[in-house]
Amino acid sequence: MKRKIFKRLIVGVTAAALLLTGCSKVENGNSDSTENGGSASASDLKTVEIPVLDGALCGAPFFIAYENGYFKEEGIDAKLIAADTETRKIGLNNGTYPVTNGDFMFFQSVEEGVDISVVEGLHNGCIQLLIPADSDIDEAKDLIGANIGVDEIGGPPYEATSIWLENYDVSVTGADAKVKFLPYSDGNLELQALYNGDIQAAAIWDPIASEAVKSGKAKALLNIGSDDIFAGKYCCFVYASDKVLREDPEEIASIVRALRKAEQFINDDPEAAVKIIAEGGYSEIDDPELAAELLIEYAYPTEAEFAAGERGVKDTVEYFAEQLHKIGYLSVPANELIDDLYYDLDVKADSR
């Protein structure tokens, strides 16, 4: 197990934030452990809160693992809740939350000393850089001097776009920056700004991005699910609390095994997965057919891939850490940070 010194999160973030985790989709869970296929008795279940309710479709494995009873099959009584980014980081750091879903935006937090590690990859894709359908922009250099919309400065669409631009020699930092990023708190407002000409490109999450492309109003200049820089690599991961990893790694392993069952279910029947997610209110799905297509494009890993040891998570983590270091978003080289970023979890069933 690695050793890290936690540096306090500051500026308006306190332990009280843990009490303000938002409205939970599942407030109490199912008390009957046999419901939804559970096998353990209620008294044997470990109750945990997992902050994953953010409306994003790409969190599908957590929703399916809950609804299909996979968490309970693994001895976990999961309470799926909502929490903002800072609350998630605090909760993971002190062990209040065992895991959450996240992307490479958390890499900086690890560098700053937050006691969390990547233990699993979730999926590919889910961010696109859009331009108007009638735009004459064809490549990265055409964005020099452009305003680019993002959901937040420092967020995943911002970082993904930065990585892409820097790889094509378009500087995004310091006095040499050739583009300007503008934050929009709502994806639909960001799209409207794109259509109005207030911005020349919009880095935006699915499903809003894919819906805009399907409508014919926008086209993708970058899709991180297929672009050479990102293709075949995880964009989102399962982050675990190092405190829980030290004290009870089997708790984390149980959660990961449940997620793997859910990922196999998604691969086997994406349409059924979309129906479960929509009926549960986990994500707003206006186009079920498109949502199923996205779940396929996200390429959730299969049980066969796990068994064969394919799609190495550590390699992807190190790759994106190096990309962020090249830009200057990380001060520590990837090969020095990787032991803090990644934990090699033994996911095999516990014998206890």
DRENFIKOL-263556 format. One record per residue (C-alpha): residue number from 1; residue in three letters; x, y, z. Coordinates in steps of 0.2 Angstrom, whole numbers. Each point is the difference from the previous one (the first is absolute). Last residue first. Layout:
N
+-----+------+-------+-------+-------+
:  nr : rest :    xx :    yy :    zz :
+-----+------+-------+-------+-------+
: NUM :  ALA :     X :     Y :     Z :
...
+-----+------+-------+-------+-------+
END
This chain:
352
+-----+------+-------+-------+-------+
:  nr : rest :    xx :    yy :    zz :
+-----+------+-------+-------+-------+
: 352 :  ARG :   -71 :   -78 :    23 :
: 351 :  SER :     7 :    -6 :   -16 :
: 350 :  ASP :    -1 :    17 :    -9 :
: 349 :  ALA :    -5 :    -1 :   -19 :
: 348 :  LYS :    14 :     6 :   -11 :
: 347 :  VAL :     1 :    19 :    -3 :
: 346 :  ASP :    18 :     2 :     6 :
: 345 :  LEU :     3 :    19 :    -2 :
: 344 :  ASP :    15 :     7 :    -8 :
: 343 :  TYR :    -1 :    18 :     6 :
: 342 :  TYR :     3 :    14 :   -12 :
: 341 :  LEU :     3 :    19 :     2 :
: 340 :  ASP :    13 :     0 :    14 :
: 339 :  ASP :    11 :   -13 :    -8 :
: 338 :  ILE :    -3 :     8 :   -17 :
: 337 :  LEU :     7 :    17 :     6 :
: 336 :  GLU :    19 :    -2 :    -3 :
: 335 :  ASN :    -3 :    -8 :   -17 :
: 334 :  ALA :   -13 :    13 :    -4 :
: 333 :  PRO :    12 :    14 :     2 :
: 332 :  VAL :    -5 :    12 :    15 :
: 331 :  SER :    -6 :    18 :    -4 :
: 330 :  LEU :   -17 :    -5 :    -7 :
: 329 :  TYR :   -10 :    12 :   -11 :
: 328 :  GLY :    16 :     5 :    -9 :
: 327 :  ILE :    -5 :    -5 :   -17 :
: 326 :  LYS :    13 :   -14 :     0 :
: 325 :  HIS :    -5 :    -5 :    18 :
: 324 :  LEU :   -18 :    -2 :    -6 :
: 323 :  GLN :     5 :   -12 :   -14 :
: 322 :  GLU :    11 :   -10 :    12 :
: 321 :  ALA :   -14 :    -2 :    12 :
: 320 :  PHE :   -11 :    -6 :   -15 :
: 319 :  TYR :    12 :   -13 :    -5 :
: 318 :  GLU :     4 :    -6 :    18 :
: 317 :  VAL :   -19 :    -2 :     4 :
: 316 :  THR :    -2 :   -10 :   -17 :
: 315 :  ASP :    14 :   -11 :     4 :
: 314 :  LYS :    -6 :    -4 :    17 :
: 313 :  VAL :   -17 :    -4 :    -6 :
: 312 :  GLY :     6 :   -14 :   -12 :
: 311 :  ARG :   -13 :    -4 :   -13 :
: 310 :  GLU :     3 :   -19 :     0 :
: 309 :  GLY :     4 :   -12 :    15 :
: 308 :  ALA :    -8 :   -14 :    -9 :
: 307 :  ALA :   -13 :    -3 :    14 :
: 306 :  PHE :    -4 :    19 :     0 :
: 305 :  GLU :    -2 :    -1 :   -19 :
: 304 :  ALA :   -11 :   -15 :     2 :
: 303 :  GLU :   -11 :     8 :    13 :
: 302 :  THR :    -3 :    15 :   -12 :
: 301 :  PRO :     6 :    18 :     1 :
: 300 :  TYR :   -12 :    14 :    -3 :
: 299 :  ALA :     3 :     5 :   -18 :
: 298 :  TYR :    -7 :    18 :     1 :
: 297 :  GLU :    -6 :    -2 :   -18 :
: 296 :  ILE :   -13 :   -14 :     6 :
: 295 :  LEU :    -7 :    11 :    14 :
: 294 :  LEU :    -1 :    14 :   -13 :
: 293 :  GLU :   -10 :   -10 :   -12 :
: 292 :  ALA :   -12 :    -5 :    14 :
: 291 :  ALA :    -2 :    18 :     4 :
: 290 :  LEU :    -4 :     4 :   -19 :
: 289 :  GLU :   -13 :   -13 :     0 :
: 288 :  PRO :    -8 :     6 :    16 :
: 287 :  ASP :    -1 :    18 :    -6 :
: 286 :  ASP :    -7 :    12 :    13 :
: 285 :  ILE :    10 :    -8 :    14 :
: 284 :  GLU :     2 :    11 :    16 :
: 283 :  SER :    12 :   -10 :    11 :
: 282 :  TYR :    -3 :   -10 :    17 :
: 281 :  GLY :   -19 :     1 :    -1 :
: 280 :  GLY :    -2 :   -18 :     4 :
: 279 :  GLU :   -11 :    -3 :   -15 :
: 278 :  ALA :    14 :     8 :   -11 :
: 277 :  ILE :    14 :   -10 :     7 :
: 276 :  ILE :    -9 :   -16 :    -1 :
: 275 :  LYS :    -6 :     3 :   -18 :
: 274 :  VAL :    18 :     5 :    -5 :
: 273 :  ALA :     7 :   -16 :     8 :
: 272 :  ALA :   -13 :   -10 :   -10 :
: 271 :  GLU :     5 :     8 :   -16 :
: 270 :  PRO :    18 :    -3 :     4 :
: 269 :  ASP :    -3 :   -19 :     1 :
: 268 :  ASP :    16 :   -11 :     1 :
: 267 :  ASN :    13 :    14 :     2 :
: 266 :  ILE :   -11 :     9 :    13 :
: 265 :  PHE :    -2 :   -16 :    10 :
: 264 :  GLN :    19 :    -3 :    -1 :
: 263 :  GLU :     3 :    17 :     7 :
: 262 :  ALA :   -12 :    -3 :    14 :
: 261 :  LYS :     9 :   -16 :     5 :
: 260 :  ARG :    16 :    10 :     0 :
: 259 :  LEU :    -8 :    13 :    11 :
: 258 :  ALA :    -4 :   -13 :    13 :
: 257 :  ARG :    18 :    -7 :    -1 :
: 256 :  VAL :     6 :    18 :     3 :
: 255 :  ILE :   -11 :     2 :    15 :
: 254 :  SER :     6 :   -16 :     8 :
: 253 :  ALA :    18 :     5 :    -3 :
: 252 :  ILE :    -3 :    17 :     9 :
: 251 :  GLU :    -7 :    -9 :    15 :
: 250 :  GLU :    14 :   -13 :    -2 :
: 249 :  PRO :    13 :    13 :     2 :
: 248 :  ASP :    -5 :     3 :    18 :
: 247 :  GLU :    11 :    11 :    11 :
: 246 :  ARG :    14 :     6 :   -13 :
: 245 :  LEU :   -12 :     0 :   -15 :
: 244 :  VAL :   -13 :     9 :    11 :
: 243 :  LYS :    13 :    14 :     4 :
: 242 :  ASP :     6 :     1 :   -18 :
: 241 :  SER :   -18 :     4 :    -5 :
: 240 :  ALA :    -4 :    -7 :   -17 :
: 239 :  TYR :    -1 :     8 :   -17 :
: 238 :  VAL :    -9 :   -10 :   -14 :
: 237 :  PHE :     5 :     7 :   -16 :
: 236 :  CYS :    -6 :    11 :   -15 :
: 235 :  CYS :     9 :     4 :   -16 :
: 234 :  TYR :     6 :   -18 :    -3 :
: 233 :  LYS :    11 :    -2 :   -15 :
: 232 :  GLY :    -4 :    -9 :   -17 :
: 231 :  ALA :     0 :    16 :    -9 :
: 230 :  PHE :     6 :    16 :     9 :
: 229 :  ILE :    14 :     7 :   -11 :
: 228 :  ASP :    -6 :    -9 :   -15 :
: 227 :  ASP :   -17 :     8 :     1 :
: 226 :  SER :   -14 :   -13 :     1 :
: 225 :  GLY :    -8 :     1 :    18 :
: 224 :  ILE :     8 :    17 :     3 :
: 223 :  ASN :   -11 :     7 :   -14 :
: 222 :  LEU :     8 :    16 :    -7 :
: 221 :  LEU :    -6 :    11 :   -14 :
: 220 :  ALA :   -18 :    -6 :     2 :
: 219 :  LYS :   -14 :     7 :   -10 :
: 218 :  ALA :   -14 :    11 :     5 :
: 217 :  LYS :   -18 :     5 :    -5 :
: 216 :  GLY :    -4 :   -17 :    -8 :
: 215 :  SER :   -11 :    -6 :    14 :
: 214 :  LYS :    12 :   -15 :     2 :
: 213 :  VAL :    15 :    11 :     3 :
: 212 :  ALA :   -10 :     9 :    14 :
: 211 :  GLU :    -6 :   -16 :     7 :
: 210 :  SER :    17 :    -7 :     1 :
: 209 :  ALA :     7 :    16 :     9 :
: 208 :  ILE :   -15 :     0 :    12 :
: 207 :  PRO :     2 :   -19 :     4 :
: 206 :  ASP :    15 :     3 :     2 :
: 205 :  TRP :    11 :    13 :     8 :
: 204 :  ILE :     5 :    16 :    -8 :
: 203 :  ALA :    15 :    10 :    -7 :
: 202 :  ALA :    -8 :    13 :   -11 :
: 201 :  ALA :     8 :     9 :   -14 :
: 200 :  GLN :    -1 :    17 :    -9 :
: 199 :  ILE :    -7 :     9 :    15 :
: 198 :  ASP :   -13 :    15 :     0 :
: 197 :  GLY :    -5 :    -6 :   -17 :
: 196 :  ASN :   -18 :    -2 :     4 :
: 195 :  TYR :     0 :   -19 :    -3 :
: 194 :  LEU :    15 :    -2 :    11 :
: 193 :  ALA :    -8 :    11 :    14 :
: 192 :  GLN :   -15 :   -11 :    -2 :
: 191 :  LEU :    10 :   -15 :     3 :
: 190 :  GLU :     8 :     7 :    15 :
: 189 :  LEU :   -17 :     5 :     7 :
: 188 :  ASN :    -6 :   -18 :    -3 :
: 187 :  GLY :    16 :    -7 :     9 :
: 186 :  ASP :    -4 :    11 :    16 :
: 185 :  SER :    14 :     7 :    11 :
: 184 :  TYR :     8 :     9 :   -15 :
: 183 :  PRO :    19 :     4 :     2 :
: 182 :  LEU :    10 :     9 :   -14 :
: 181 :  PHE :    16 :    -6 :    -6 :
: 180 :  LYS :    11 :    11 :   -10 :
: 179 :  VAL :    12 :    -6 :   -14 :
: 178 :  LYS :    18 :     3 :    -6 :
: 177 :  ALA :     8 :     0 :    18 :
: 176 :  ASP :    18 :     6 :    -1 :
: 175 :  ALA :    -1 :    11 :    15 :
: 174 :  GLY :    -5 :   -15 :    11 :
: 173 :  THR :    -9 :   -16 :    -6 :
: 172 :  VAL :   -10 :    -6 :   -15 :
: 171 :  SER :    14 :    -2 :   -13 :
: 170 :  VAL :    -5 :    -7 :   -17 :
: 169 :  ASP :    13 :   -12 :    -5 :
: 168 :  TYR :   -11 :   -14 :    -6 :
: 167 :  ASN :     3 :   -10 :    16 :
: 166 :  GLU :    -3 :    16 :    10 :
: 165 :  LEU :   -17 :     1 :    -8 :
: 164 :  TRP :    -5 :   -18 :     5 :
: 163 :  ILE :     6 :     1 :    17 :
: 162 :  SER :    -9 :    17 :     3 :
: 161 :  THR :   -16 :    -7 :    -7 :
: 160 :  ALA :     1 :   -14 :    12 :
: 159 :  GLU :     4 :    11 :    15 :
: 158 :  TYR :   -14 :    12 :    -4 :
: 157 :  PRO :   -12 :   -14 :    -3 :
: 156 :  PRO :     6 :    -8 :    17 :
: 155 :  GLY :    -2 :    16 :    11 :
: 154 :  GLY :    14 :    12 :     3 :
: 153 :  ILE :   -10 :    15 :    -5 :
: 152 :  GLU :   -18 :    -5 :     1 :
: 151 :  ASP :   -14 :    -7 :   -12 :
: 150 :  VAL :    11 :     5 :   -15 :
: 149 :  GLY :    -3 :    12 :   -15 :
: 148 :  ILE :    14 :     4 :   -12 :
: 147 :  ASN :     4 :    18 :    -6 :
: 146 :  ALA :    11 :     0 :   -15 :
: 145 :  GLY :    16 :     9 :    -4 :
: 144 :  ILE :     9 :   -16 :    -7 :
: 143 :  LEU :   -15 :   -12 :    -2 :
: 142 :  ASP :     5 :    -4 :   -18 :
: 141 :  LYS :    16 :    -7 :     6 :
: 140 :  ALA :   -10 :   -15 :     8 :
: 139 :  GLU :    -7 :    -6 :   -17 :
: 138 :  ASP :   -15 :     3 :   -12 :
: 137 :  ILE :    -9 :    16 :     5 :
: 136 :  ASP :   -11 :     5 :   -14 :
: 135 :  SER :   -15 :     0 :    11 :
: 134 :  ASP :   -17 :    -4 :    -8 :
: 133 :  ALA :    -4 :   -14 :    13 :
: 132 :  PRO :     5 :    12 :    14 :
: 131 :  ILE :    16 :    -7 :    10 :
: 130 :  LEU :     0 :   -13 :    13 :
: 129 :  LEU :    14 :    -7 :    11 :
: 128 :  GLN :    -6 :   -16 :     7 :
: 127 :  ILE :     0 :    -9 :    17 :
: 126 :  CYS :    -7 :   -17 :     4 :
: 125 :  GLY :    14 :   -12 :    -6 :
: 124 :  ASN :     7 :   -15 :     9 :
: 123 :  HIS :    -6 :   -10 :    15 :
: 122 :  LEU :     1 :    -4 :    18 :
: 121 :  GLY :    19 :    -4 :     4 :
: 120 :  GLU :     4 :    -7 :    18 :
: 119 :  VAL :    10 :     4 :    15 :
: 118 :  VAL :     4 :    18 :    -2 :
: 117 :  SER :     6 :     7 :    17 :
: 116 :  ILE :    -5 :    12 :    13 :
: 115 :  ASP :     9 :     9 :    15 :
: 114 :  VAL :    -1 :    18 :    -6 :
: 113 :  GLY :    18 :     6 :     0 :
: 112 :  GLU :     1 :    14 :   -13 :
: 111 :  GLU :     6 :   -13 :   -13 :
: 110 :  VAL :   -15 :   -10 :     4 :
: 109 :  SER :   -11 :    15 :    -3 :
: 108 :  GLN :     9 :     4 :   -16 :
: 107 :  PHE :    -5 :   -17 :    -6 :
: 106 :  PHE :   -18 :     2 :     4 :
: 105 :  MET :    -4 :     9 :   -16 :
: 104 :  PHE :     6 :   -17 :    -8 :
: 103 :  ASP :   -17 :    -7 :     1 :
: 102 :  GLY :   -12 :    -4 :    14 :
: 101 :  ASN :   -12 :   -14 :     8 :
: 100 :  THR :    -1 :    -1 :    18 :
:  99 :  VAL :     7 :   -12 :    13 :
:  98 :  PRO :     0 :    -4 :    19 :
:  97 :  TYR :    -9 :    15 :     6 :
:  96 :  THR :     3 :     6 :    18 :
:  95 :  GLY :    18 :    -6 :    -1 :
:  94 :  ASN :     8 :    17 :     5 :
:  93 :  ASN :     7 :     3 :   -18 :
:  92 :  LEU :   -15 :    -7 :    -9 :
:  91 :  GLY :   -12 :    11 :     9 :
:  90 :  ILE :    11 :    16 :    -2 :
:  89 :  LYS :     2 :    -4 :   -19 :
:  88 :  ARG :   -18 :    -3 :    -2 :
:  87 :  THR :    -5 :    16 :     9 :
:  86 :  GLU :    11 :    10 :   -11 :
:  85 :  THR :    -7 :    -8 :   -16 :
:  84 :  ASP :   -18 :     2 :     5 :
:  83 :  ALA :   -10 :   -13 :     8 :
:  82 :  ALA :   -16 :   -10 :    -5 :
:  81 :  ILE :    -4 :   -17 :     8 :
:  80 :  LEU :    -1 :   -19 :    -4 :
:  79 :  LYS :    -2 :   -10 :    16 :
:  78 :  ALA :     8 :   -17 :    -2 :
:  77 :  ASP :    -3 :   -14 :    11 :
:  76 :  ILE :    15 :   -10 :    -5 :
:  75 :  GLY :     2 :   -19 :     3 :
:  74 :  GLU :     6 :    -4 :   -18 :
:  73 :  GLU :   -18 :    -6 :    -5 :
:  72 :  LYS :    -6 :    15 :     8 :
:  71 :  PHE :    10 :    11 :   -12 :
:  70 :  TYR :    -6 :   -10 :   -15 :
:  69 :  GLY :   -18 :     2 :     5 :
:  68 :  ASN :    -6 :     4 :   -18 :
:  67 :  GLU :    -5 :    18 :     5 :
:  66 :  TYR :    16 :     4 :     9 :
:  65 :  ALA :    13 :    -7 :   -12 :
:  64 :  ILE :   -10 :     7 :   -14 :
:  63 :  PHE :     1 :    18 :     7 :
:  62 :  PHE :    18 :    -2 :     4 :
:  61 :  PRO :     4 :    -7 :   -17 :
:  60 :  ALA :    -9 :    14 :    -8 :
:  59 :  GLY :    11 :    14 :     6 :
:  58 :  CYS :     3 :     5 :   -19 :
:  57 :  LEU :   -18 :     6 :    -1 :
:  56 :  ALA :     3 :    15 :    11 :
:  55 :  GLY :   -14 :     7 :    11 :
:  54 :  ASP :    12 :     3 :    14 :
:  53 :  LEU :    -4 :   -14 :    13 :
:  52 :  VAL :    17 :    -8 :     3 :
:  51 :  PRO :     4 :     3 :    18 :
:  50 :  ILE :     1 :   -18 :     7 :
:  49 :  GLU :    -6 :    -2 :    18 :
:  48 :  VAL :     3 :   -16 :     9 :
:  47 :  THR :    -9 :   -13 :    10 :
:  46 :  LYS :     9 :   -17 :     2 :
:  45 :  LEU :   -12 :   -14 :    -2 :
:  44 :  ASP :     1 :   -15 :    12 :
:  43 :  SER :   -16 :     5 :    10 :
:  42 :  ALA :   -10 :     1 :   -15 :
:  41 :  SER :     3 :   -18 :    -5 :
:  40 :  ALA :    11 :    -2 :   -15 :
:  39 :  SER :    -6 :    -6 :   -17 :
:  38 :  GLY :    -7 :    15 :    -9 :
:  37 :  GLY :    -9 :    -3 :   -16 :
:  36 :  ASN :   -10 :    16 :    -2 :
:  35 :  GLU :    -8 :    -3 :    18 :
:  34 :  THR :     9 :   -13 :    10 :
:  33 :  SER :     8 :    12 :    11 :
:  32 :  ASP :   -17 :     7 :     6 :
:  31 :  SER :     4 :    18 :     7 :
:  30 :  ASN :     1 :     7 :   -18 :
:  29 :  GLY :     9 :    17 :     0 :
:  28 :  ASN :    -4 :    13 :    12 :
:  27 :  GLU :     1 :    17 :    -9 :
:  26 :  VAL :     2 :    -6 :   -18 :
:  25 :  LYS :     0 :    14 :   -13 :
:  24 :  SER :     9 :    10 :    14 :
:  23 :  CYS :    -3 :    19 :     1 :
:  22 :  GLY :    15 :    10 :     3 :
:  21 :  THR :    16 :    -4 :    10 :
:  20 :  LEU :    -1 :    14 :    12 :
:  19 :  LEU :     5 :    -9 :    16 :
:  18 :  LEU :    17 :    -4 :    -7 :
:  17 :  ALA :     2 :    19 :    -3 :
:  16 :  ALA :     1 :     2 :    19 :
:  15 :  ALA :    17 :    -7 :    -1 :
:  14 :  THR :     5 :    16 :    -7 :
:  13 :  VAL :     4 :     8 :   -18 :
:  12 :  GLY :    -1 :    19 :     0 :
:  11 :  VAL :    18 :     3 :    -6 :
:  10 :  ILE :    11 :   -15 :     5 :
:   9 :  LEU :     3 :   -18 :    -3 :
:   8 :  ARG :    13 :    -6 :    13 :
:   7 :  LYS :    15 :    -8 :    -7 :
:   6 :  PHE :     1 :   -18 :     3 :
:   5 :  ILE :    17 :    -8 :     1 :
:   4 :  LYS :     1 :   -16 :   -11 :
:   3 :  ARG :     7 :   -17 :     3 :
:   2 :  LYS :    -3 :   -14 :   -13 :
:   1 :  MET :    -7 :   -17 :     5 :
+-----+------+-------+-------+-------+
END
